[in-house]
Amino acid sequence: MAVTILIVEDELAIQELIALNLKRAGHMVLCAESAEQARKMVNNVLPDLVLLDWMLPDMSGIEFAHKLRREDRTKAIPIIMLTARSQESDKIAGLEAGADDYITKPFSPRELLARIKAVLRRRLPEMSDEIIEIGGLKLDPTTHRVHVYTSDEPEKLSEISLGPTEFRLLHYLMAYKERVHTRSQLLDRVWGDHVFIEDRTVDVHIRRLRKILEAVGKENLVQTVRGTGYRFSVECNEENIE
């Protein structure tokens, strides 16, 4: 799945090479040459992942990583440090600053893409291309298709037709099965944190999603947790179904 990646790198040749390979892999790319420029970009568009150079002209990548981790809006963004520093102490410093991974220069485009995929799979499973199978549903992010296993013929699959928003909503809920999400959290992750719509919009799309799943007997998988939000669960609790 295409994700938005912010490259914070002051060496333009390296920045352009990374950007080219990320775009070829289907990702959306933002580029910054300094921490201040990166901060302004993050204020406008929240990236799904940050590739952060250690040595920047206005502050170190370590310091900028600390700043991202201290703010509620950015603390969950996965960060991969890019640096020529290869000492163990440097790697530890990067990880302790909140980086999810650490890549030493020079590195190959294939290695970088593999590291990005691994971090996203670990930190943001809803951004992964991996097929998810839970509770008789099979969701394929690559083809944007959802299938259901029929009860009388377990080996047979029937396709479910979902709109783009319902697909993203289902993908997110399935990626974090059993976890409860507030309406605000769902708005941020499914619609985007710069989309200003009412929390009740989530309720409308949840009802649409359940209506579609009801046709195949799977509506109970999307549950309401009263006073909190919603979750995807294979443990049916009738009190949580609305």
C-alpha positions as a Markdown table, in Angstrom:
| # | Residue | x | y | z |
|---|---|---|---|---|
| 1 | Met | 0.0 | 0.0 | 0.0 |
| 2 | Ala | 1.3 | 3.5 | -0.9 |
| 3 | Val | 2.3 | 5.5 | 2.2 |
| 4 | Thr | 3.5 | 9.0 | 2.6 |
| 5 | Ile | 7.2 | 9.2 | 3.6 |
| 6 | Leu | 9.1 | 12.3 | 4.7 |
| 7 | Ile | 12.8 | 12.3 | 3.8 |
| 8 | Val | 14.8 | 14.7 | 6.0 |
| 9 | Glu | 18.2 | 14.8 | 4.3 |
| 10 | Asp | 20.4 | 17.8 | 3.6 |
| 11 | Glu | 22.6 | 16.1 | 0.9 |
| 12 | Leu | 20.5 | 16.6 | -2.2 |
| 13 | Ala | 22.0 | 13.8 | -4.2 |
| 14 | Ile | 21.1 | 11.3 | -1.5 |
| 15 | Gln | 17.7 | 12.8 | -1.0 |
| 16 | Glu | 16.9 | 12.7 | -4.7 |
| 17 | Leu | 18.1 | 9.1 | -5.0 |
| 18 | Ile | 16.0 | 7.9 | -2.1 |
| 19 | Ala | 13.0 | 9.9 | -3.3 |
| 20 | Leu | 13.3 | 8.3 | -6.8 |
| 21 | Asn | 13.3 | 4.8 | -5.4 |
| 22 | Leu | 10.5 | 5.4 | -3.1 |
| 23 | Lys | 8.3 | 6.9 | -5.9 |
| 24 | Arg | 9.2 | 3.9 | -8.1 |
| 25 | Ala | 7.9 | 1.7 | -5.2 |
| 26 | Gly | 4.6 | 3.5 | -5.3 |
| 27 | His | 5.0 | 5.8 | -2.2 |
| 28 | Met | 4.1 | 9.4 | -1.8 |
| 29 | Val | 7.3 | 11.4 | -1.0 |
| 30 | Leu | 8.0 | 14.6 | 0.9 |
| 31 | Cys | 11.5 | 16.1 | 1.1 |
| 32 | Ala | 13.1 | 18.4 | 3.6 |
| 33 | Glu | 16.6 | 19.7 | 3.9 |
| 34 | Ser | 16.5 | 20.7 | 7.6 |
| 35 | Ala | 14.6 | 19.9 | 10.8 |
| 36 | Glu | 12.8 | 23.3 | 10.6 |
| 37 | Gln | 11.6 | 22.6 | 7.1 |
| 38 | Ala | 10.5 | 19.1 | 8.1 |
| 39 | Arg | 8.6 | 20.5 | 11.1 |
| 40 | Lys | 6.6 | 22.8 | 8.8 |
| 41 | Met | 5.8 | 19.9 | 6.5 |
| 42 | Val | 4.7 | 17.7 | 9.4 |
| 43 | Asn | 2.4 | 20.5 | 10.6 |
| 44 | Asn | 0.7 | 20.5 | 7.1 |
| 45 | Val | 0.7 | 16.8 | 6.3 |
| 46 | Leu | 1.3 | 14.0 | 8.8 |
| 47 | Pro | 3.6 | 11.5 | 7.1 |
| 48 | Asp | 3.2 | 7.7 | 7.7 |
| 49 | Leu | 7.0 | 7.4 | 8.2 |
| 50 | Val | 10.0 | 9.6 | 8.5 |
| 51 | Leu | 13.5 | 8.9 | 7.1 |
| 52 | Leu | 15.7 | 11.1 | 9.2 |
| 53 | Asp | 19.4 | 11.9 | 8.6 |
| 54 | Trp | 21.5 | 12.2 | 11.8 |
| 55 | Met | 23.5 | 15.3 | 10.6 |
| 56 | Leu | 21.3 | 18.2 | 9.7 |
| 57 | Pro | 22.2 | 21.9 | 9.3 |
| 58 | Asp | 20.0 | 23.3 | 12.1 |
| 59 | Met | 19.8 | 20.5 | 14.7 |
| 60 | Ser | 20.8 | 16.9 | 14.9 |
| 61 | Gly | 18.4 | 14.2 | 13.7 |
| 62 | Ile | 18.5 | 12.8 | 17.3 |
| 63 | Glu | 17.2 | 16.1 | 18.7 |
| 64 | Phe | 14.4 | 16.3 | 16.0 |
| 65 | Ala | 13.4 | 12.7 | 16.8 |
| 66 | His | 13.0 | 13.6 | 20.4 |
| 67 | Lys | 10.8 | 16.5 | 19.4 |
| 68 | Leu | 8.6 | 14.3 | 17.3 |
| 69 | Arg | 8.3 | 11.8 | 20.2 |
| 70 | Arg | 7.3 | 14.5 | 22.7 |
| 71 | Glu | 4.3 | 15.7 | 20.8 |
| 72 | Asp | 1.0 | 13.8 | 20.9 |
| 73 | Arg | 0.3 | 14.3 | 17.2 |
| 74 | Thr | 3.7 | 13.0 | 16.0 |
| 75 | Lys | 4.8 | 10.6 | 18.7 |
| 76 | Ala | 3.5 | 7.5 | 16.9 |
| 77 | Ile | 5.1 | 8.2 | 13.5 |
| 78 | Pro | 7.7 | 5.5 | 12.7 |
| 79 | Ile | 11.2 | 6.9 | 12.3 |
| 80 | Ile | 14.2 | 5.3 | 10.5 |
| 81 | Met | 17.5 | 7.0 | 11.1 |
| 82 | Leu | 19.9 | 7.4 | 8.2 |
| 83 | Thr | 23.6 | 8.0 | 9.1 |
| 84 | Ala | 27.2 | 7.2 | 8.3 |
| 85 | Arg | 27.8 | 6.6 | 12.0 |
| 86 | Ser | 28.2 | 2.9 | 12.6 |
| 87 | Gln | 29.4 | 2.6 | 16.2 |
| 88 | Glu | 27.2 | 0.6 | 18.5 |
| 89 | Ser | 26.9 | 3.6 | 20.8 |
| 90 | Asp | 25.5 | 5.7 | 18.0 |
| 91 | Lys | 22.9 | 3.1 | 17.1 |
| 92 | Ile | 21.9 | 2.9 | 20.7 |
| 93 | Ala | 21.6 | 6.7 | 20.9 |
| 94 | Gly | 19.4 | 6.6 | 17.8 |
| 95 | Leu | 17.1 | 3.9 | 19.1 |
| 96 | Glu | 16.9 | 5.6 | 22.6 |
| 97 | Ala | 15.8 | 8.8 | 20.8 |
| 98 | Gly | 12.8 | 6.9 | 19.6 |
| 99 | Ala | 13.9 | 5.6 | 16.2 |
| 100 | Asp | 12.3 | 2.4 | 15.1 |
| 101 | Asp | 15.3 | 1.4 | 12.9 |
| 102 | Tyr | 18.8 | 2.5 | 12.0 |
| 103 | Ile | 20.4 | 2.3 | 8.6 |
| 104 | Thr | 24.1 | 3.1 | 8.1 |
| 105 | Lys | 25.3 | 4.7 | 4.8 |
| 106 | Pro | 25.9 | 3.5 | 2.2 |
| 107 | Phe | 22.8 | 1.3 | 1.8 |
| 108 | Ser | 21.1 | -0.2 | -1.2 |
| 109 | Pro | 17.6 | 0.9 | -2.3 |
| 110 | Arg | 16.4 | -2.7 | -1.8 |
| 111 | Glu | 17.6 | -2.7 | 1.8 |
| 112 | Leu | 15.9 | 0.6 | 2.5 |
| 113 | Leu | 12.6 | -0.6 | 1.0 |
| 114 | Ala | 12.8 | -3.8 | 3.0 |
| 115 | Arg | 13.5 | -1.9 | 6.2 |
| 116 | Ile | 10.6 | 0.4 | 5.5 |
| 117 | Lys | 8.3 | -2.5 | 4.9 |
| 118 | Ala | 9.4 | -4.2 | 8.1 |
| 119 | Val | 8.9 | -1.1 | 10.2 |
| 120 | Leu | 5.4 | -0.4 | 8.7 |
| 121 | Arg | 4.4 | -4.0 | 9.3 |
| 122 | Arg | 5.5 | -3.8 | 12.9 |
| 123 | Arg | 4.3 | -0.3 | 13.7 |
| 124 | Leu | 1.4 | 0.4 | 11.2 |
| 125 | Pro | 0.0 | -2.9 | 10.1 |
| 126 | Glu | -2.9 | -1.2 | 8.4 |
| 127 | Met | -0.3 | 0.3 | 5.9 |
| 128 | Ser | 1.1 | -3.2 | 5.1 |
| 129 | Asp | 0.3 | -5.1 | 1.9 |
| 130 | Glu | 0.0 | -8.3 | 3.8 |
| 131 | Ile | -3.3 | -10.2 | 3.5 |
| 132 | Ile | -5.3 | -10.4 | 6.7 |
| 133 | Glu | -7.6 | -13.3 | 7.5 |
| 134 | Ile | -9.7 | -13.1 | 10.6 |
| 135 | Gly | -13.2 | -14.4 | 11.6 |
| 136 | Gly | -13.9 | -15.8 | 8.1 |
| 137 | Leu | -13.0 | -12.6 | 6.3 |
| 138 | Lys | -10.0 | -12.3 | 4.0 |
| 139 | Leu | -8.8 | -8.8 | 3.2 |
| 140 | Asp | -6.2 | -8.1 | 0.5 |
| 141 | Pro | -4.8 | -4.5 | 0.6 |
| 142 | Thr | -3.1 | -4.9 | -2.8 |
| 143 | Thr | -6.2 | -5.8 | -4.8 |
| 144 | His | -8.6 | -3.9 | -2.5 |
| 145 | Arg | -10.8 | -7.0 | -2.2 |
| 146 | Val | -12.5 | -8.6 | 0.7 |
| 147 | His | -13.7 | -12.2 | 0.6 |
| 148 | Val | -15.8 | -14.2 | 3.1 |
| 149 | Tyr | -15.5 | -18.0 | 3.7 |
| 150 | Thr | -18.9 | -19.6 | 3.3 |
| 151 | Ser | -20.0 | -21.8 | 6.2 |
| 152 | Asp | -21.2 | -24.7 | 4.2 |
| 153 | Glu | -18.1 | -24.7 | 1.9 |
| 154 | Pro | -15.1 | -23.5 | 4.0 |
| 155 | Glu | -12.8 | -23.7 | 1.0 |
| 156 | Lys | -15.0 | -21.5 | -1.1 |
| 157 | Leu | -14.7 | -17.7 | -1.1 |
| 158 | Ser | -17.3 | -15.1 | -1.9 |
| 159 | Glu | -16.3 | -11.5 | -2.7 |
| 160 | Ile | -17.8 | -8.5 | -0.7 |
| 161 | Ser | -18.2 | -5.2 | -2.4 |
| 162 | Leu | -17.0 | -2.3 | -0.2 |
| 163 | Gly | -16.7 | 1.4 | -0.9 |
| 164 | Pro | -13.2 | 3.0 | -0.5 |
| 165 | Thr | -13.9 | 4.4 | 3.0 |
| 166 | Glu | -15.5 | 1.3 | 4.3 |
| 167 | Phe | -12.6 | -0.7 | 2.9 |
| 168 | Arg | -10.0 | 1.5 | 4.8 |
| 169 | Leu | -12.1 | 1.4 | 7.9 |
| 170 | Leu | -12.4 | -2.4 | 7.8 |
| 171 | His | -8.7 | -2.7 | 7.0 |
| 172 | Tyr | -7.7 | -0.6 | 10.0 |
| 173 | Leu | -10.0 | -2.4 | 12.4 |
| 174 | Met | -8.8 | -5.8 | 11.2 |
| 175 | Ala | -5.2 | -4.8 | 11.5 |
| 176 | Tyr | -5.7 | -4.0 | 15.2 |
| 177 | Lys | -8.1 | -6.7 | 16.1 |
| 178 | Glu | -9.5 | -6.7 | 19.6 |
| 179 | Arg | -8.2 | -3.2 | 20.2 |
| 180 | Val | -10.7 | -0.5 | 21.0 |
| 181 | His | -10.5 | 2.8 | 18.9 |
| 182 | Thr | -12.2 | 6.0 | 19.7 |
| 183 | Arg | -14.0 | 8.0 | 17.0 |
| 184 | Ser | -11.2 | 10.6 | 17.0 |
| 185 | Gln | -8.6 | 7.9 | 16.5 |
| 186 | Leu | -10.5 | 6.4 | 13.6 |
| 187 | Leu | -10.9 | 9.8 | 12.0 |
| 188 | Asp | -7.1 | 10.5 | 12.3 |
| 189 | Arg | -6.0 | 7.1 | 10.9 |
| 190 | Val | -8.7 | 6.4 | 8.3 |
| 191 | Trp | -9.7 | 9.9 | 7.1 |
| 192 | Gly | -6.5 | 11.8 | 8.0 |
| 193 | Asp | -5.7 | 14.2 | 10.8 |
| 194 | His | -6.2 | 17.3 | 8.6 |
| 195 | Val | -9.7 | 16.3 | 7.5 |
| 196 | Phe | -12.2 | 18.3 | 9.6 |
| 197 | Ile | -15.4 | 16.3 | 9.9 |
| 198 | Glu | -17.6 | 15.4 | 12.8 |
| 199 | Asp | -17.0 | 12.4 | 14.9 |
| 200 | Arg | -20.4 | 11.1 | 14.1 |
| 201 | Thr | -19.2 | 10.5 | 10.5 |
| 202 | Val | -17.5 | 7.4 | 11.8 |
| 203 | Asp | -20.9 | 6.1 | 13.1 |
| 204 | Val | -22.4 | 6.5 | 9.7 |
| 205 | His | -19.6 | 4.5 | 8.0 |
| 206 | Ile | -19.7 | 1.9 | 10.7 |
| 207 | Arg | -23.4 | 1.4 | 10.1 |
| 208 | Arg | -22.7 | 1.1 | 6.3 |
| 209 | Leu | -19.9 | -1.4 | 7.0 |
| 210 | Arg | -22.1 | -3.5 | 9.3 |
| 211 | Lys | -25.0 | -3.5 | 6.7 |
| 212 | Ile | -22.6 | -4.9 | 4.1 |
| 213 | Leu | -21.3 | -7.5 | 6.5 |
| 214 | Glu | -24.8 | -8.4 | 7.6 |
| 215 | Ala | -25.5 | -9.9 | 4.2 |
| 216 | Val | -22.8 | -12.5 | 4.8 |
| 217 | Gly | -23.5 | -13.0 | 8.5 |
| 218 | Lys | -20.3 | -11.1 | 9.7 |
| 219 | Glu | -21.8 | -7.9 | 11.2 |
| 220 | Asn | -21.0 | -9.0 | 14.7 |
| 221 | Leu | -17.3 | -8.7 | 14.1 |
| 222 | Val | -17.5 | -4.9 | 14.2 |
| 223 | Gln | -18.5 | -4.1 | 17.7 |
| 224 | Thr | -19.4 | -1.0 | 19.6 |
| 225 | Val | -17.8 | -0.5 | 23.0 |
| 226 | Arg | -20.2 | 1.8 | 24.7 |
| 227 | Gly | -18.8 | 5.1 | 25.8 |
| 228 | Thr | -15.5 | 4.5 | 24.0 |
| 229 | Gly | -15.6 | 3.6 | 20.4 |
| 230 | Tyr | -15.3 | 0.5 | 18.1 |
| 231 | Arg | -13.3 | -2.7 | 17.8 |
| 232 | Phe | -13.0 | -5.7 | 15.5 |
| 233 | Ser | -13.4 | -8.9 | 17.5 |
| 234 | Val | -14.1 | -12.5 | 16.9 |
| 235 | Glu | -15.4 | -12.9 | 20.4 |
| 236 | Cys | -19.0 | -12.0 | 20.0 |
| 237 | Asn | -20.7 | -10.0 | 22.7 |
| 238 | Glu | -24.3 | -9.2 | 21.9 |
| 239 | Glu | -24.3 | -6.2 | 24.4 |
| 240 | Asn | -21.7 | -4.5 | 22.2 |
| 241 | Ile | -23.6 | -4.8 | 18.9 |
| 242 | Glu | -25.6 | -1.9 | 17.8 |
